[in-house]
């Protein structure tokens, strides 16, 4: 049995990696919104915080009514209860990575968890 799994993704509007990689501790998705596009709904979570990394393009996220402008290289974390909705800029699309994990579940950081 192998200690790893690989996959290849394309430029689909949304790709969730939990099934493709057999994830057991996080949900990771890659998202692409075209210019002028948006996630069609606002949402929050019960237990999971989300970490977003903007891979390319620009846009904004509205969190609890507050607008945060986004561009490639930006990272943000949103508490589970934060109501969020993402929008691409009118003149440019946006691509972002979303990592969803249970709030408070990180037991060790890299150096403490590493086995050498």
C-alpha positions as CSV (number, residue, x, y, z in Angstrom):
1,X,0.0,0.0,0.0
2,X,1.3,3.5,-0.9
3,X,1.7,6.3,1.6
4,X,0.6,8.9,-1.0
5,X,-2.0,9.6,-3.7
6,X,-1.8,12.0,-6.6
7,X,-4.3,13.6,-8.9
8,X,-4.4,16.1,-11.7
9,X,-6.9,18.9,-11.9
10,X,-8.1,21.0,-14.8
11,X,-9.6,24.4,-15.0
12,X,-13.2,23.4,-13.9
13,X,-15.1,26.0,-12.0
14,X,-14.7,24.1,-8.8
15,X,-12.7,21.0,-7.9
16,X,-12.9,19.4,-4.5
17,X,-10.0,17.2,-3.5
18,X,-11.5,15.2,-0.6
19,X,-12.5,12.3,-2.9
20,X,-9.6,12.6,-5.4
21,X,-6.9,12.4,-2.7
22,X,-8.7,10.6,0.1
23,X,-8.4,13.5,2.5
24,X,-9.3,12.8,6.1
25,X,-8.4,16.0,8.0
26,X,-9.2,18.8,5.6
27,X,-11.3,19.8,2.6
28,X,-9.4,21.6,-0.2
29,X,-11.0,23.1,-3.2
30,X,-9.7,25.0,-6.2
31,X,-12.1,27.6,-7.5
32,X,-12.3,29.7,-10.7
33,X,-14.8,32.5,-11.2
34,X,-14.9,34.3,-14.6
35,X,-14.9,38.1,-14.9
36,X,-18.1,39.4,-13.4
37,X,-18.9,36.0,-11.9
38,X,-19.7,35.1,-8.3
39,X,-20.5,32.2,-6.0
40,X,-24.3,32.1,-6.3
41,X,-24.9,32.1,-2.5
42,X,-23.6,33.4,0.8
43,X,-22.7,30.7,3.4
44,X,-21.2,30.1,6.8
45,X,-20.1,26.9,8.6
46,X,-20.9,25.1,11.8
47,X,-17.5,23.8,12.8
48,X,-14.9,24.6,10.1
49,X,-12.8,27.6,9.5
50,X,-11.7,28.4,5.9
51,X,-8.3,29.6,4.7
52,X,-8.3,31.2,1.2
53,X,-5.3,31.8,-1.0
54,X,-5.8,33.9,-4.1
55,X,-3.9,32.2,-6.9
56,X,-4.6,34.7,-9.7
57,X,-6.8,37.5,-10.8
58,X,-8.8,39.8,-8.6
59,X,-12.1,40.2,-6.9
60,X,-13.7,40.6,-3.5
61,X,-15.3,38.7,-0.7
62,X,-18.1,40.1,1.4
63,X,-17.9,38.8,5.0
64,X,-20.7,39.7,7.4
65,X,-21.5,42.7,5.2
66,X,-17.9,43.9,5.0
67,X,-16.2,44.0,1.6
68,X,-12.6,42.8,1.4
69,X,-10.8,43.4,-1.9
70,X,-8.6,40.5,-3.1
71,X,-5.8,40.1,-5.6
72,X,-3.2,37.4,-6.4
73,X,-1.0,36.6,-3.4
74,X,-3.6,37.5,-0.7
75,X,-4.5,35.0,2.0
76,X,-7.3,35.2,4.5
77,X,-8.9,33.1,7.2
78,X,-12.6,33.2,8.0
79,X,-14.2,32.0,11.2
80,X,-16.9,29.4,10.8
81,X,-19.7,31.8,11.7
82,X,-18.6,34.5,9.2
83,X,-21.2,34.7,6.4
84,X,-19.2,34.9,3.1
85,X,-19.6,35.3,-0.6
86,X,-16.9,35.6,-3.3
87,X,-17.1,37.8,-6.4
88,X,-14.7,38.2,-9.4
89,X,-13.9,41.7,-10.6
90,X,-16.0,42.9,-13.6
91,X,-12.9,43.0,-15.8
92,X,-10.9,40.0,-14.6
93,X,-11.6,36.5,-13.2
94,X,-10.3,35.2,-9.9
95,X,-8.9,31.8,-9.0
96,X,-8.5,30.7,-5.4
97,X,-7.7,27.8,-3.1
98,X,-9.9,27.1,-0.2
99,X,-8.7,24.9,2.7
100,X,-11.4,24.0,5.2
101,X,-10.4,22.5,8.6
102,X,-12.1,22.0,12.0
103,X,-11.5,25.0,14.2
104,X,-9.1,24.3,17.0
105,X,-8.0,20.9,15.6
106,X,-4.3,21.7,14.9
107,X,-2.4,19.7,17.6
108,X,1.1,20.3,16.4
109,X,2.9,22.5,13.9
110,X,5.3,21.2,11.3
111,X,8.5,21.2,13.5
112,X,6.7,19.5,16.4
113,X,5.0,16.9,14.3
114,X,7.9,15.9,12.1
115,X,9.7,12.6,12.5
116,X,13.3,12.6,11.5
